[in-house]
Amino acid sequence: MLEHYRSARYHDGGRGERVGGVRLFDCYGLVRAVRAEQYGLPLMPELGDVQPRDSRQVHRSSSAAVHGLARCEAQPGAMALCWQGSLARHCGVVVPVNDRLGVLECERGINVRWQPLRAFCRDYSTVEFYT
């Protein structure tokens, strides 16, 4: 499953559109696609007008992103919403690899990567999970 997304590239506002056969995502676009495509969960709002470089806009849109979702413990398909202080800054999706929970994320300069849950959470003051 991960290989399907690992070839994707970061693009501000990317929601999975293909350009030259490569899917483009930002962090939220990847979460939105993986939850729907791999876990059969309802498609989250598009939020296509959010500029990922505008941290305040990203923070404000986080409430729309989690609207209708329930807070939970880390589990496959859950959205990981990441906080730096009082601002929601990034998100990923919980995906197990070899029975080990981790987070699949997409970032500028990194593209798509999977990190073990503990390593992913270490970079943020708080990580909340929603399904």
N, C-alpha and C positions, 0 to 999 in steps of 0.2 A: 504494500500500500504506500509506503513512504516514497518509493522510487517514482511513483506517479507524480508526486509533488516536488521532489528534490531537483528536478530539472527546471522548475519554474524560476522566474527572475523577479526581483523587487522592482516595483514601479509605483510611484505615488498615485493613490486612488485606484490601483489595479484590483479588479474584481474577477479575474480569471480569464479575461479575454486573451485570445491567441494572436500573436504577432510573429510571423515567420515560424509557426509551429510551436512556439514557446508560450506558455501561460504566464501572465503577469499578475502579480498580487502585491498589495501592501499587507501589513500584519492582519488587519481586520478582514480583508478580502480572503485571505487564506483560511482564517478561522471559519468564516461564513461558508466557504466552499467545502472544506473538509467535514464540517458538522453535517451538512446536507448530503453530500455525495457519498461519504463513507459510513455515516451513522444513521442516515435517514431521518435526521431531525429537521424540524421546520426551518425554512430559509429565514435567516435573520434579516432585519432591514438593510437596504443597500448602503445607505449613508455615503453615497457617491460624491457628495459635495464637500466632504470633510478633507481638509488639507493636512496630511500627516506631519508636515513640518511645523504646523501651528499647534503647539502643545495645549494651549487653552481650548482651542476648538476640538481637539481630540478628547480632552477631559470632558467638555460639555456633551459631546456625542456619546460618551460611555453610558449615560443613563438610558439613551434610546437603544443602544446596543443590547443592554441586559433587560430591557423592558419585557416582561412576560416570562423571563427565565427565573429559576429558583437558585439561590445560593446552595452550594453543596461542597462536599469534600472532593479532592481531585479524583476524577474517574474518566474512563475513556469517553471522548466526545465533549467533555466540559470545556468551556471557554475559560482561559486563565487571564484575568484582568489584572494588570500590573500597575502598581502605584509607586511613585517617587514622592515621598512626603504626602501632600494633600492633593496631588494631581494624578489622575489616571493617564498613563503615558504609552502603554504598549499592550498587546494581547497575543495570545497563542492558543493552541488547542491541545488538550491532553490526548496523547496517543501512546499505547503500549508497544514496546519492542521487546521481544523475548520475555514476555511476562513482567517487564519492568516499565513503570509509568515514566513518561517523559513528556516534554512539550515540543510540538512542532511550531516553528515560528518563521516569520519572514521579515528581514530587516535590510535597510539600505546598506550596501557594502558587503553583506553576508549572504543575501538571497535566502533560500530556505534551508533550515537546519533543525535537527532534533537534538535536544539536550535532556539528560536525566532530570527528573523533577527537582531534586535538591539543587543542582547546578543552575537551573533556570531561575529558581526562586531567589537565589543568593544575590542577584543583581538588583533586586527591588526591595523597597522597605516593606511592602505588603503585596501579596498575590491572593486574589479572591477567585473562586471557581464558581461557574454558573452552568446549569444545564436546563 
